[in-house]
Amino acid sequence: KAGVTQTPRYLIKTRGQQVTLSCSPISGHRSVSWYQQTPGQGLQFLFEYFSETQRNKGNFPGRFSGRQFSNSRSEMNVSTLELGDSALYLCASSLASWNTEAFFGQGTRLTVV
Amino acid sequence: TQLLEQSPQFLSIQEGENLTVYCNSSSVFSSLQWYRQEPGEGPVLLVTVVTGGEVKKLKRLTFQFGDARKDSSLHITAAQPGDTGLYLCASKYNNNDMRFGAGTRLTVKP
């Protein structure tokens, strides 16, 4: 059974640009959550999608957005990139929104220059 | 403020030593997960504990859930270099987002 797949693995963008990251969850999983991980802040929750609906949202500015498609694949978008957005962005899938066990992808390493 | 407090933040030991890391909260957990993350990779789920007082073993790793379900510990026996990584505890509060502790960064030297 394939795990969680995130693309791309690495990305370099310049300030002011926008970026879209993709996540394909484990087959049969309907919940996808996104996290930002930085050395200073650790793992910070961005948002969670279940059945194409955003169920929860973390404390991030509106420049961070996401969506989920009918096949449970999810994308997150960051507009007007800032240097501080440089981080490892992780996607996790769960069977359902109320499941406590999450399975992570390898992440996308975003560097903003 | 971290909802989940992990200690120690850093731990460097020699191969063969034993160690314990802790995860504490002022809130009661419905369940708690432990993950291990290696550099450049996503966290990998190690175990879920649910019942107060529960003990689970995974080879040389022993996980304990406090009786009051407010704390948990991870004990590693005879640590090996392959145990090196960031150990994270996590819990979902009231079916909301999953919250993570800041982690314990373990280095096991050969």
Backbone of each chain as ProteinMPNN parsed JSONL, in Angstrom:
{"seq_chain_A": "KAGVTQTPRYLIKTRGQQVTLSCSPISGHRSVSWYQQTPGQGLQFLFEYFSETQRNKGNFPGRFSGRQFSNSRSEMNVSTLELGDSALYLCASSLASWNTEAFFGQGTRLTVV", "coords_chain_A": {"N_chain_A": [[0.858, -1.187, 0.0], [0.696, 2.115, -0.951], [2.378, 4.922, 0.519], [1.992, 8.222, 1.933], [2.27, 10.718, -0.443], [4.188, 13.438, -1.329], [4.639, 16.258, -3.376], [6.452, 18.99, -4.889], [9.631, 17.575, -3.737], [11.633, 19.344, -3.095], [11.961, 22.896, -3.266], [12.65, 26.072, -4.552], [11.991, 29.421, -4.187], [11.388, 32.894, -4.952], [11.036, 35.882, -2.978], [7.734, 37.197, -2.739], [6.666, 35.661, -4.763], [4.311, 33.004, -5.562], [3.331, 29.724, -4.377], [2.505, 26.306, -4.941], [1.794, 23.344, -3.305], [1.625, 19.775, -3.318], [-0.276, 16.939, -2.186], [-0.781, 13.523, -1.915], [-2.859, 11.37, -0.327], [-2.808, 8.311, 1.675], [-4.307, 5.521, 0.134], [-7.784, 5.365, 0.493], [-7.82, 6.899, 2.752], [-9.381, 9.785, 4.02], [-8.931, 12.17, 5.237], [-6.846, 14.965, 5.308], [-4.107, 16.648, 6.582], [-2.153, 19.61, 7.034], [1.114, 20.765, 7.857], [3.521, 23.081, 9.107], [6.953, 23.028, 9.521], [9.563, 24.315, 11.345], [12.896, 25.065, 12.559], [12.769, 26.751, 14.795], [10.072, 26.934, 15.627], [8.995, 24.422, 15.605], [6.624, 21.806, 14.861], [3.877, 23.115, 13.357], [0.418, 23.431, 13.124], [-1.4, 23.816, 10.158], [-3.841, 23.522, 8.466], [-6.758, 21.394, 8.145], [-8.33, 19.059, 6.028], [-11.305, 17.381, 5.183], [-13.27, 15.227, 3.384], [-13.393, 17.109, 1.279], [-13.827, 19.488, 2.585], [-12.766, 22.191, 4.608], [-11.898, 21.534, 7.842], [-10.573, 22.297, 10.166], [-8.492, 25.033, 11.175], [-5.31, 26.424, 11.524], [-3.304, 28.938, 13.205], [-2.46, 30.851, 11.066], [-1.587, 33.32, 8.563], [-3.85, 34.666, 6.009], [-2.575, 34.248, 3.618], [-1.891, 31.674, 3.383], [-3.411, 28.909, 2.097], [-5.667, 26.231, 1.217], [-6.904, 23.244, -0.41], [-9.09, 20.463, -1.073], [-9.542, 17.675, -3.118], [-12.019, 15.625, -4.853], [-10.963, 13.086, -4.92], [-9.559, 12.911, -2.625], [-6.984, 13.907, -2.697], [-4.818, 16.641, -1.922], [-4.031, 20.123, -2.017], [-1.838, 22.766, -1.086], [-1.493, 26.274, -0.917], [0.666, 29.021, -0.997], [0.727, 32.414, -1.007], [2.364, 35.445, -2.097], [5.082, 35.126, -1.093], [7.217, 35.094, 1.78], [10.433, 35.546, 3.375], [10.406, 34.242, 5.804], [8.736, 32.122, 5.37], [10.132, 29.975, 4.624], [10.59, 26.604, 5.096], [9.94, 23.201, 6.21], [7.303, 21.632, 4.765], [4.743, 19.626, 5.733], [2.571, 16.943, 5.038], [-0.138, 15.081, 6.266], [-2.006, 12.078, 6.412], [-5.151, 10.681, 7.393], [-7.565, 8.168, 8.258], [-10.086, 9.281, 8.815], [-11.485, 12.433, 9.863], [-11.743, 12.362, 12.631], [-9.98, 10.465, 13.453], [-7.098, 9.621, 15.34], [-4.571, 8.84, 14.601], [-1.99, 9.711, 12.497], [-0.435, 9.697, 9.306], [2.508, 10.528, 7.835], [3.825, 12.291, 4.978], [6.958, 12.671, 3.17], [7.491, 15.289, 3.039], [7.795, 18.695, 1.792], [10.475, 20.646, 1.087], [10.717, 23.958, 1.326], [12.364, 26.759, 0.186], [12.755, 30.157, 0.511], [14.038, 32.841, -1.186]], "CA_chain_A": [[0.0, 0.0, 0.0], [1.542, 3.289, -1.068], [2.259, 5.877, 1.601], [1.617, 9.579, 1.584], [3.208, 11.26, -1.423], [4.196, 14.898, -1.447], [5.457, 16.783, -4.468], [7.776, 18.421, -5.091], [10.395, 17.377, -2.506], [12.397, 20.564, -2.837], [11.475, 24.031, -4.05], [13.247, 27.365, -4.243], [11.182, 30.509, -4.742], [11.815, 34.213, -4.511], [10.029, 36.647, -2.233], [6.658, 37.763, -3.537], [6.05, 34.652, -5.616], [3.39, 32.101, -4.906], [3.736, 28.336, -4.548], [1.484, 25.289, -4.7], [2.344, 22.047, -2.915], [0.632, 18.733, -3.522], [-0.232, 15.795, -1.284], [-1.681, 12.402, -2.196], [-2.918, 10.576, 0.908], [-2.898, 6.862, 1.57], [-5.571, 5.114, -0.471], [-8.836, 5.112, 1.471], [-7.823, 7.959, 3.758], [-10.148, 10.931, 3.537], [-8.534, 13.389, 5.954], [-5.484, 15.438, 5.03], [-3.696, 17.808, 7.381], [-0.886, 20.239, 6.624], [1.903, 21.325, 8.943], [4.766, 23.772, 8.793], [7.973, 22.711, 10.514], [10.776, 25.129, 11.329], [13.705, 24.765, 13.753], [12.398, 27.572, 15.943], [8.678, 26.791, 16.038], [8.553, 23.03, 15.61], [5.517, 21.45, 13.966], [2.721, 23.985, 13.545], [-0.733, 23.007, 12.336], [-1.902, 24.8, 9.187], [-5.261, 23.238, 8.294], [-7.165, 20.017, 7.903], [-9.445, 18.869, 5.101], [-11.984, 16.09, 5.224], [-14.363, 15.222, 2.395], [-13.314, 18.345, 0.485], [-14.193, 20.637, 3.42], [-11.788, 22.536, 5.633], [-12.508, 21.259, 9.138], [-9.862, 23.058, 11.19], [-7.485, 25.933, 10.635], [-4.365, 26.914, 12.517], [-3.133, 30.386, 13.332], [-1.59, 31.34, 9.999], [-2.259, 34.38, 7.786], [-4.659, 34.244, 4.881], [-1.733, 33.895, 2.46], [-1.832, 30.212, 3.364], [-4.728, 28.359, 1.797], [-5.603, 24.861, 0.735], [-8.14, 22.653, -0.88], [-9.054, 19.015, -1.218], [-10.317, 17.235, -4.273], [-12.93, 14.504, -4.581], [-10.184, 11.852, -4.722], [-8.876, 13.17, -1.349], [-5.72, 14.624, -2.88], [-4.915, 18.005, -1.401], [-3.006, 21.104, -2.364], [-1.8, 23.991, -0.3], [-0.959, 27.401, -1.673], [1.153, 30.164, -0.227], [0.896, 33.55, -1.905], [3.233, 36.537, -1.649], [6.032, 34.455, -0.207], [8.155, 35.854, 2.61], [11.593, 34.749, 3.758], [10.028, 33.426, 6.963], [7.943, 30.96, 4.956], [11.06, 28.867, 4.389], [10.263, 25.571, 6.087], [9.518, 21.892, 5.708], [5.841, 21.533, 4.8], [4.394, 18.22, 5.863], [1.182, 16.552, 4.866], [-0.448, 13.843, 6.968], [-3.335, 11.572, 6.097], [-5.834, 9.829, 8.357], [-8.784, 7.572, 7.701], [-11.168, 10.254, 8.921], [-11.119, 13.616, 10.634], [-11.717, 12.088, 14.057], [-8.917, 9.516, 13.779], [-5.977, 10.266, 16.005], [-3.291, 8.419, 14.032], [-1.695, 10.38, 11.24], [0.698, 9.146, 8.576], [3.106, 11.675, 7.172], [4.672, 12.223, 3.804], [8.343, 13.068, 3.398], [7.559, 16.738, 3.136], [8.366, 19.561, 0.754], [11.388, 21.644, 1.661], [10.573, 25.224, 0.598], [13.325, 27.808, 0.511], [12.4, 31.441, -0.097], [15.26, 33.677, -1.231]], "C_chain_A": [[0.89, 1.232, 0.0], [1.295, 4.219, 0.101], [1.786, 7.218, 1.096], [2.689, 10.158, 0.655], [3.07, 12.765, -1.502], [5.111, 15.303, -2.603], [5.36, 18.306, -4.497], [8.477, 18.189, -3.754], [11.131, 18.647, -2.103], [11.922, 21.664, -3.786], [12.206, 25.288, -3.592], [12.445, 28.438, -4.959], [11.754, 31.83, -4.251], [10.665, 34.926, -3.792], [8.984, 37.226, -3.172], [5.985, 36.772, -4.457], [5.017, 33.858, -4.835], [3.801, 30.667, -5.225], [2.555, 27.417, -4.24], [2.17, 23.961, -4.416], [1.237, 21.008, -2.997], [0.84, 17.563, -2.56], [-1.246, 14.75, -1.727], [-1.7, 11.497, -0.98], [-2.89, 9.086, 0.616], [-4.279, 6.506, 1.016], [-6.595, 4.761, 0.605], [-8.891, 6.142, 2.593], [-8.517, 9.192, 3.194], [-9.774, 12.239, 4.215], [-7.085, 13.716, 5.636], [-5.223, 16.679, 5.869], [-2.348, 18.311, 6.882], [-0.221, 20.878, 7.832], [3.105, 22.059, 8.361], [5.763, 23.44, 9.895], [9.201, 23.573, 10.302], [11.572, 24.822, 12.586], [13.232, 25.531, 14.988], [11.013, 27.291, 16.499], [8.208, 25.342, 16.104], [7.447, 22.812, 14.594], [4.296, 22.304, 14.302], [1.607, 23.579, 12.581], [-1.209, 24.137, 11.423], [-3.403, 24.651, 8.999], [-5.481, 21.767, 8.024], [-8.36, 20.004, 6.964], [-9.99, 17.464, 5.244], [-13.174, 16.186, 4.289], [-14.502, 16.574, 1.722], [-13.672, 19.605, 1.268], [-13.084, 20.915, 4.419], [-12.45, 22.388, 6.997], [-11.877, 22.093, 10.25], [-8.808, 23.931, 10.527], [-6.6, 26.416, 11.766], [-4.242, 28.419, 12.438], [-2.11, 30.908, 12.32], [-2.333, 32.403, 9.2], [-2.979, 33.822, 6.571], [-3.865, 33.922, 3.625], [-1.619, 32.374, 2.306], [-3.25, 29.681, 3.125], [-4.564, 26.937, 1.285], [-6.919, 24.445, 0.14], [-7.962, 21.147, -0.975], [-9.988, 18.623, -2.35], [-11.14, 16.003, -3.94], [-12.184, 13.175, -4.399], [-9.304, 11.931, -3.461], [-7.496, 13.798, -1.498], [-5.894, 16.076, -2.447], [-3.776, 18.861, -1.929], [-3.018, 22.209, -1.324], [-1.065, 25.057, -1.108], [-0.484, 28.468, -0.701], [1.396, 31.298, -1.22], [1.821, 34.585, -1.272], [4.259, 36.025, -0.629], [6.95, 35.437, 0.519], [9.316, 34.942, 3.0], [11.249, 33.78, 4.883], [9.164, 32.23, 6.616], [8.834, 29.766, 4.627], [10.877, 27.833, 5.491], [10.1, 24.238, 5.391], [8.002, 21.824, 5.862], [5.456, 20.064, 4.718], [2.897, 18.022, 5.707], [0.987, 15.236, 5.61], [-1.837, 13.378, 6.588], [-3.834, 10.667, 7.216], [-7.07, 9.26, 7.692], [-9.92, 8.588, 7.683], [-10.72, 11.373, 9.844], [-10.958, 13.306, 12.115], [-10.671, 11.059, 14.444], [-7.715, 10.234, 14.35], [-4.635, 9.899, 15.393], [-3.109, 9.03, 12.653], [-0.431, 9.799, 10.627], [1.237, 10.247, 7.661], [3.808, 11.325, 5.873], [6.078, 12.679, 4.168], [8.514, 14.574, 3.455], [8.076, 17.417, 1.883], [9.217, 20.601, 1.445], [11.319, 22.895, 0.795], [11.617, 26.217, 1.104], [12.926, 29.069, -0.238], [13.632, 32.34, -0.024], [14.919, 35.097, -1.684]], "O_chain_A": [[1.752, 1.372, 0.868], [0.182, 4.313, 0.618], [1.255, 7.342, -0.008], [3.88, 10.084, 0.954], [1.981, 13.298, -1.713], [6.202, 14.761, -2.776], [4.312, 18.863, -4.171], [7.94, 18.584, -2.719], [11.233, 18.977, -0.921], [11.54, 21.413, -4.929], [12.358, 25.532, -2.395], [12.242, 28.379, -6.171], [12.499, 31.881, -3.272], [9.492, 34.606, -3.983], [9.307, 37.69, -4.265], [4.857, 37.0, -4.894], [4.867, 34.014, -3.623], [4.514, 30.411, -6.195], [1.719, 27.719, -3.388], [3.017, 23.508, -5.186], [0.064, 21.312, -2.776], [1.964, 17.242, -2.174], [-2.428, 15.052, -1.894], [-0.675, 10.913, -0.629], [-2.942, 8.659, -0.538], [-5.284, 7.114, 1.384], [-6.321, 3.968, 1.506], [-9.893, 6.244, 3.3], [-8.28, 9.592, 2.055], [-10.246, 13.303, 3.814], [-6.211, 12.851, 5.69], [-6.006, 17.628, 5.869], [-1.523, 17.548, 6.381], [-0.878, 21.447, 8.704], [3.626, 21.72, 7.298], [5.444, 23.56, 11.077], [9.804, 23.569, 9.23], [11.005, 24.368, 13.579], [13.291, 25.01, 16.102], [10.795, 27.396, 17.706], [7.121, 25.071, 16.614], [7.341, 23.532, 13.601], [3.752, 22.219, 15.403], [1.831, 23.409, 11.382], [-1.395, 25.27, 11.866], [-4.161, 25.56, 9.339], [-4.559, 21.009, 7.725], [-9.276, 20.818, 7.081], [-9.248, 16.495, 5.402], [-13.984, 17.108, 4.387], [-15.602, 17.115, 1.611], [-13.807, 20.678, 0.68], [-12.524, 19.991, 5.009], [-13.453, 23.045, 7.276], [-12.567, 22.541, 11.166], [-8.298, 23.606, 9.454], [-7.087, 26.775, 12.839], [-4.974, 29.086, 11.705], [-1.024, 31.351, 12.694], [-3.563, 32.401, 9.157], [-2.76, 32.684, 6.157], [-4.416, 33.38, 2.667], [-1.293, 31.867, 1.233], [-4.169, 29.985, 3.885], [-3.459, 26.502, 0.961], [-7.909, 25.176, 0.175], [-6.845, 20.629, -0.96], [-11.076, 19.176, -2.508], [-10.98, 15.408, -2.875], [-12.715, 12.245, -3.792], [-8.411, 11.106, -3.269], [-6.897, 14.186, -0.495], [-6.969, 16.66, -2.587], [-2.696, 18.362, -2.245], [-4.058, 22.545, -0.757], [-0.144, 24.767, -1.871], [-1.15, 28.773, 0.289], [2.178, 31.153, -2.159], [2.028, 34.59, -0.059], [4.282, 36.444, 0.529], [7.391, 36.446, -0.031], [9.195, 33.718, 2.96], [11.732, 32.648, 4.915], [8.883, 31.402, 7.483], [8.337, 28.668, 4.379], [10.996, 28.148, 6.675], [10.117, 24.146, 4.163], [7.482, 21.947, 6.971], [5.797, 19.361, 3.766], [2.083, 18.816, 6.177], [1.863, 14.371, 5.581], [-2.75, 14.192, 6.454], [-3.059, 9.986, 7.888], [-7.562, 9.793, 6.697], [-10.621, 8.742, 6.683], [-9.697, 11.265, 10.521], [-10.128, 13.917, 12.788], [-10.48, 10.793, 15.631], [-7.356, 11.322, 13.901], [-3.645, 10.587, 15.643], [-3.953, 8.887, 11.769], [0.517, 9.453, 11.331], [0.518, 10.81, 6.837], [4.314, 10.217, 5.693], [6.358, 13.027, 5.316], [9.559, 15.074, 3.87], [8.709, 16.794, 1.031], [8.732, 21.351, 2.292], [11.803, 22.898, -0.337], [11.726, 26.471, 2.304], [12.776, 29.059, -1.46], [14.192, 32.569, 1.048], [15.808, 35.943, -1.784]]}, "seq_chain_B": "TQLLEQSPQFLSIQEGENLTVYCNSSSVFSSLQWYRQEPGEGPVLLVTVVTGGEVKKLKRLTFQFGDARKDSSLHITAAQPGDTGLYLCASKYNNNDMRFGAGTRLTVKP", "coords_chain_B": {"N_chain_B": [[2.447, 29.187, 23.932], [3.293, 25.861, 24.619], [1.117, 23.142, 24.34], [1.794, 20.591, 24.828], [4.433, 19.541, 26.648], [7.723, 18.661, 26.224], [10.5, 16.826, 27.455], [13.905, 15.738, 27.952], [15.029, 18.573, 25.945], [17.201, 18.17, 24.299], [19.317, 15.337, 23.898], [22.204, 13.503, 24.311], [23.855, 10.563, 23.993], [25.831, 7.595, 24.682], [26.182, 4.677, 22.674], [24.4, 1.84, 23.767], [23.577, 2.785, 26.213], [20.788, 3.529, 28.443], [17.717, 5.422, 28.216], [15.243, 7.924, 29.007], [12.497, 9.756, 27.84], [10.162, 12.469, 28.151], [6.706, 13.475, 28.119], [4.436, 15.919, 28.785], [1.362, 17.396, 29.976], [-1.09, 19.841, 30.945], [-3.582, 19.193, 30.402], [-6.042, 16.595, 29.971], [-5.416, 13.753, 28.056], [-7.162, 12.204, 25.372], [-6.075, 10.308, 23.825], [-2.681, 9.478, 22.95], [0.059, 10.005, 20.821], [3.246, 8.794, 19.778], [5.949, 9.795, 17.802], [8.716, 9.315, 15.547], [11.184, 11.221, 13.973], [13.375, 11.518, 11.301], [16.173, 13.347, 9.951], [15.168, 15.503, 7.316], [12.982, 13.991, 6.648], [9.517, 12.908, 6.986], [7.61, 12.687, 10.078], [7.367, 9.484, 11.676], [4.927, 7.293, 12.741], [5.075, 5.746, 15.879], [3.689, 4.611, 18.087], [0.427, 4.404, 19.627], [-1.11, 5.389, 22.58], [-3.781, 4.806, 24.808], [-5.254, 4.087, 27.096], [-5.281, 4.964, 30.554], [-2.355, 4.373, 32.465], [-1.457, 2.487, 30.744], [0.946, 0.345, 29.195], [3.141, -0.031, 26.538], [5.155, -2.027, 24.419], [7.765, -1.846, 22.044], [9.943, -3.545, 20.612], [12.979, -2.491, 21.704], [11.886, -0.25, 22.811], [9.858, 1.268, 25.228], [6.716, 2.383, 26.018], [4.828, 4.46, 28.093], [1.751, 5.381, 29.527], [0.445, 7.844, 31.572], [-1.397, 7.363, 34.648], [-3.412, 9.261, 35.026], [-3.725, 10.148, 32.514], [-2.355, 12.427, 31.619], [0.254, 12.561, 31.082], [3.144, 11.089, 29.534], [5.676, 8.663, 28.836], [8.697, 7.675, 27.192], [10.827, 5.053, 27.018], [14.022, 3.964, 26.199], [15.904, 1.131, 25.796], [19.268, 0.112, 25.922], [20.371, 1.84, 23.811], [20.852, 2.455, 20.305], [22.815, 3.629, 17.486], [21.018, 3.863, 15.366], [18.724, 4.707, 16.578], [18.809, 7.369, 16.698], [17.319, 10.545, 16.315], [14.452, 12.779, 16.059], [12.155, 12.815, 18.582], [8.768, 12.914, 18.933], [5.853, 13.806, 20.693], [2.293, 13.672, 20.425], [-1.085, 14.856, 20.32], [-4.631, 14.877, 19.946], [-6.884, 17.372, 20.631], [-10.076, 17.44, 21.858], [-11.121, 16.475, 19.442], [-10.106, 18.256, 17.645], [-7.461, 19.978, 15.888], [-4.356, 18.181, 15.47], [-1.947, 18.38, 17.927], [1.496, 18.981, 18.498], [4.325, 18.234, 20.565], [7.407, 20.019, 21.236], [9.471, 18.319, 20.88], [12.091, 15.855, 21.454], [15.417, 15.83, 20.792], [17.382, 13.266, 19.973], [20.614, 11.936, 20.108], [22.6, 9.235, 19.417], [25.676, 8.053, 20.04], [28.19, 6.119, 18.421]], "CA_chain_B": [[2.595, 28.165, 24.975], [3.13, 24.501, 24.121], [0.165, 22.354, 25.089], [2.534, 19.396, 25.177], [5.795, 19.881, 27.028], [8.597, 17.509, 26.147], [11.809, 16.999, 28.073], [14.677, 16.953, 27.696], [14.97, 19.067, 24.573], [18.304, 17.509, 23.619], [19.905, 14.241, 24.65], [23.285, 12.874, 23.569], [24.317, 9.455, 24.81], [26.646, 6.583, 24.015], [25.532, 3.413, 22.32], [24.284, 0.892, 24.869], [22.952, 3.417, 27.387], [19.329, 3.624, 28.506], [17.257, 6.799, 28.331], [13.796, 8.15, 29.084], [12.029, 11.102, 27.482], [8.866, 12.701, 28.774], [5.72, 14.327, 27.469], [3.5, 16.304, 29.833], [0.369, 18.413, 29.659], [-2.031, 20.13, 32.021], [-4.874, 18.684, 29.941], [-6.177, 15.139, 29.883], [-5.406, 13.277, 26.675], [-7.998, 11.059, 25.047], [-5.058, 9.361, 23.369], [-1.431, 10.172, 22.686], [0.894, 9.31, 19.856], [4.678, 9.066, 19.713], [6.52, 9.721, 16.464], [10.148, 9.574, 15.384], [11.455, 11.893, 12.706], [14.776, 11.607, 10.91], [16.402, 14.587, 9.184], [14.707, 15.55, 5.935], [11.867, 13.063, 6.434], [8.351, 13.166, 7.807], [7.51, 11.858, 11.285], [6.823, 8.136, 11.511], [4.182, 6.897, 13.923], [5.618, 4.609, 16.613], [2.696, 3.965, 18.933], [-0.678, 5.177, 20.204], [-1.564, 4.925, 23.891], [-5.162, 5.252, 24.988], [-5.771, 3.82, 28.44], [-4.432, 5.392, 31.652], [-1.554, 3.29, 33.017], [-1.089, 1.541, 29.685], [2.357, 0.192, 28.813], [3.314, -0.742, 25.264], [6.562, -2.257, 24.077], [8.094, -1.979, 20.632], [11.342, -3.98, 20.67], [13.686, -1.883, 22.842], [11.183, 0.957, 23.215], [8.722, 1.053, 26.119], [5.891, 3.581, 26.117], [3.922, 4.406, 29.241], [0.749, 6.438, 29.614], [0.181, 8.09, 32.975], [-2.71, 6.938, 35.141], [-4.37, 10.353, 34.824], [-3.691, 10.462, 31.062], [-1.825, 13.769, 31.389], [1.671, 12.477, 30.807], [3.591, 9.853, 28.92], [7.13, 8.546, 28.752], [9.283, 6.732, 26.243], [12.094, 4.557, 27.529], [14.77, 3.159, 25.226], [16.92, 0.283, 26.426], [20.445, -0.205, 25.087], [20.203, 2.67, 22.61], [21.737, 2.218, 19.165], [22.884, 4.807, 16.603], [19.807, 3.92, 14.548], [17.648, 5.341, 17.343], [18.989, 8.821, 16.572], [16.22, 11.224, 15.631], [13.61, 13.682, 16.839], [11.013, 12.089, 19.113], [7.666, 13.847, 19.108], [4.563, 13.319, 21.164], [1.212, 14.416, 19.786], [-2.419, 14.493, 20.752], [-5.723, 15.654, 19.386], [-7.712, 17.879, 21.699], [-11.499, 17.628, 21.539], [-11.314, 16.201, 18.015], [-9.598, 19.342, 16.82], [-6.199, 19.701, 15.223], [-3.333, 17.432, 16.171], [-0.896, 19.25, 18.453], [2.755, 18.294, 18.737], [5.328, 18.814, 21.429], [8.577, 20.551, 20.527], [10.324, 17.185, 20.556], [13.393, 15.574, 22.072], [16.384, 15.45, 19.751], [18.269, 12.245, 20.531], [21.795, 11.513, 19.347], [23.267, 8.076, 20.003], [27.022, 7.988, 19.443], [28.727, 4.735, 18.404]], "C_chain_B": [[2.331, 26.789, 24.369], [2.095, 23.79, 24.971], [0.82, 21.08, 25.591], [3.982, 19.786, 25.443], [6.641, 18.62, 27.008], [9.937, 17.831, 26.795], [12.575, 15.678, 28.008], [14.548, 17.392, 26.246], [16.031, 18.38, 23.721], [18.866, 16.42, 24.518], [20.965, 13.585, 23.77], [23.88, 11.797, 24.453], [25.184, 8.515, 23.985], [25.804, 5.352, 23.716], [25.533, 2.482, 23.528], [23.637, 1.475, 26.12], [21.435, 3.356, 27.291], [18.927, 5.098, 28.633], [15.74, 6.821, 28.437], [13.513, 9.58, 28.684], [10.573, 11.225, 27.906], [8.013, 13.653, 27.955], [4.644, 14.636, 28.504], [2.535, 17.384, 29.367], [-0.477, 18.682, 30.893], [-3.422, 19.612, 31.662], [-4.871, 17.159, 29.94], [-6.218, 14.743, 28.415], [-6.467, 12.194, 26.486], [-7.112, 9.931, 24.513], [-3.804, 10.165, 23.074], [-0.589, 9.332, 21.741], [2.361, 9.728, 20.053], [5.15, 8.841, 18.277], [8.038, 9.854, 16.557], [10.375, 10.169, 14.0], [12.97, 11.943, 12.474], [14.956, 12.825, 10.016], [15.919, 14.491, 7.745], [13.535, 14.643, 5.626], [10.669, 13.491, 7.274], [8.357, 12.288, 9.049], [6.882, 10.509, 10.971], [6.168, 7.727, 12.821], [4.803, 5.655, 14.556], [4.516, 3.862, 17.366], [1.589, 4.946, 19.282], [-1.01, 4.556, 21.548], [-2.9, 5.577, 24.195], [-5.629, 5.169, 26.441], [-4.787, 4.285, 29.506], [-3.687, 4.207, 32.25], [-1.05, 2.293, 31.98], [0.411, 1.536, 29.431], [2.408, -0.581, 27.507], [4.795, -0.861, 24.969], [6.698, -2.448, 22.576], [9.586, -2.258, 20.588], [12.015, -3.352, 21.893], [13.009, -0.606, 23.359], [9.991, 0.585, 24.077], [8.0, 2.378, 26.308], [4.946, 3.405, 27.295], [3.007, 5.608, 29.227], [0.421, 6.617, 31.081], [-1.227, 7.696, 33.383], [-3.784, 7.99, 34.871], [-4.456, 10.796, 33.368], [-3.283, 11.909, 30.791], [-0.348, 13.733, 31.024], [2.01, 11.118, 30.209], [5.11, 9.844, 28.895], [7.507, 7.497, 27.722], [10.647, 6.342, 26.781], [12.749, 3.696, 26.458], [15.87, 2.424, 25.978], [18.044, 0.01, 25.43], [20.371, 0.526, 23.75], [21.268, 2.352, 21.56], [21.772, 3.466, 18.283], [21.65, 4.96, 15.716], [18.63, 4.527, 15.259], [17.732, 6.862, 17.263], [17.832, 9.434, 15.791], [15.506, 12.173, 16.572], [12.378, 12.904, 17.275], [9.939, 13.101, 19.497], [6.481, 13.146, 19.734], [3.484, 14.217, 20.582], [-0.126, 13.954, 20.331], [-3.437, 15.399, 20.091], [-6.616, 16.075, 20.548], [-9.13, 18.072, 21.189], [-11.782, 17.467, 20.051], [-10.917, 17.367, 17.127], [-8.237, 18.964, 16.239], [-5.24, 18.934, 16.118], [-2.266, 18.417, 16.638], [0.325, 18.426, 18.785], [3.566, 19.016, 19.808], [6.498, 19.303, 20.594], [9.579, 19.462, 20.195], [11.56, 17.07, 21.411], [14.319, 15.11, 20.966], [17.42, 14.539, 20.374], [19.404, 11.939, 19.562], [22.433, 10.357, 20.098], [24.598, 7.897, 19.291], [27.552, 6.558, 19.506], [29.883, 4.574, 19.393]], "O_chain_B": [[1.317, 26.562, 23.709], [2.178, 23.824, 26.199], [0.456, 20.553, 26.642], [4.668, 20.301, 24.56], [6.33, 17.636, 27.68], [10.441, 18.95, 26.701], [11.962, 14.61, 28.009], [14.014, 16.657, 25.415], [15.787, 18.048, 22.561], [18.891, 16.557, 25.741], [20.688, 13.165, 22.647], [24.361, 12.088, 25.549], [25.262, 8.623, 22.761], [24.844, 5.042, 24.422], [26.54, 2.352, 24.224], [23.198, 0.728, 26.995], [20.87, 3.16, 26.215], [19.713, 5.921, 29.103], [15.05, 5.888, 28.026], [14.193, 10.507, 29.124], [9.849, 10.235, 28.008], [8.509, 14.502, 27.214], [4.011, 13.725, 29.038], [2.849, 18.181, 28.482], [-0.566, 17.839, 31.785], [-4.325, 19.592, 32.499], [-3.816, 16.527, 29.912], [-6.963, 15.324, 27.626], [-6.645, 11.35, 27.364], [-7.385, 8.751, 24.733], [-3.856, 11.389, 22.961], [-0.536, 8.107, 21.852], [2.659, 10.858, 20.441], [4.806, 7.85, 17.632], [8.572, 10.424, 17.508], [9.837, 9.693, 13.0], [13.734, 12.357, 13.345], [14.0, 13.286, 9.393], [16.217, 13.526, 7.041], [13.129, 14.53, 4.47], [10.793, 14.332, 8.164], [9.031, 11.258, 9.077], [5.994, 10.396, 10.126], [6.784, 7.807, 13.884], [5.032, 4.648, 13.886], [4.422, 2.637, 17.292], [1.782, 6.161, 19.239], [-1.175, 3.341, 21.652], [-3.125, 6.746, 23.881], [-6.308, 6.065, 26.943], [-3.587, 4.035, 29.389], [-4.282, 3.163, 32.517], [-0.306, 1.369, 32.305], [1.062, 2.581, 29.448], [1.803, -1.645, 27.375], [5.581, 0.051, 25.222], [5.883, -3.105, 21.929], [10.399, -1.335, 20.534], [11.636, -3.669, 23.021], [13.533, 0.042, 24.265], [9.206, -0.295, 23.722], [8.603, 3.374, 26.71], [4.342, 2.347, 27.475], [3.44, 6.726, 28.946], [0.145, 5.637, 31.772], [-2.142, 7.694, 32.56], [-4.92, 7.658, 34.531], [-5.193, 11.727, 33.042], [-3.788, 12.543, 29.865], [0.235, 14.766, 30.694], [1.273, 10.144, 30.357], [5.748, 10.896, 28.931], [6.749, 6.573, 27.427], [11.516, 7.192, 26.976], [12.115, 2.812, 25.883], [16.66, 3.029, 26.703], [17.802, -0.282, 24.259], [20.316, -0.099, 22.691], [22.412, 2.029, 21.878], [20.848, 4.278, 18.331], [21.283, 6.079, 15.356], [17.624, 4.841, 14.623], [16.824, 7.561, 17.712], [17.42, 8.92, 14.752], [15.9, 12.348, 17.725], [11.638, 12.389, 16.436], [10.177, 14.019, 20.283], [6.141, 12.025, 19.356], [3.732, 15.384, 20.281], [-0.279, 12.807, 20.75], [-3.141, 16.537, 19.726], [-7.049, 15.245, 21.347], [-9.358, 18.782, 20.21], [-12.57, 18.213, 19.47], [-11.35, 17.451, 15.978], [-7.906, 17.785, 16.114], [-5.298, 19.018, 17.345], [-1.743, 19.197, 15.841], [0.215, 17.309, 19.29], [3.504, 20.238, 19.941], [6.573, 19.036, 19.395], [10.439, 19.646, 19.334], [12.021, 18.04, 22.011], [14.047, 14.12, 20.287], [18.233, 14.968, 21.193], [19.19, 11.716, 18.371], [22.767, 10.483, 21.276], [24.643, 7.624, 18.092], [27.387, 5.87, 20.513], [30.449, 3.487, 19.51]]}, "name": "protein", "num_of_chains": 2, "seq": "KAGVTQTPRYLIKTRGQQVTLSCSPISGHRSVSWYQQTPGQGLQFLFEYFSETQRNKGNFPGRFSGRQFSNSRSEMNVSTLELGDSALYLCASSLASWNTEAFFGQGTRLTVVTQLLEQSPQFLSIQEGENLTVYCNSSSVFSSLQWYRQEPGEGPVLLVTVVTGGEVKKLKRLTFQFGDARKDSSLHITAAQPGDTGLYLCASKYNNNDMRFGAGTRLTVKP"}
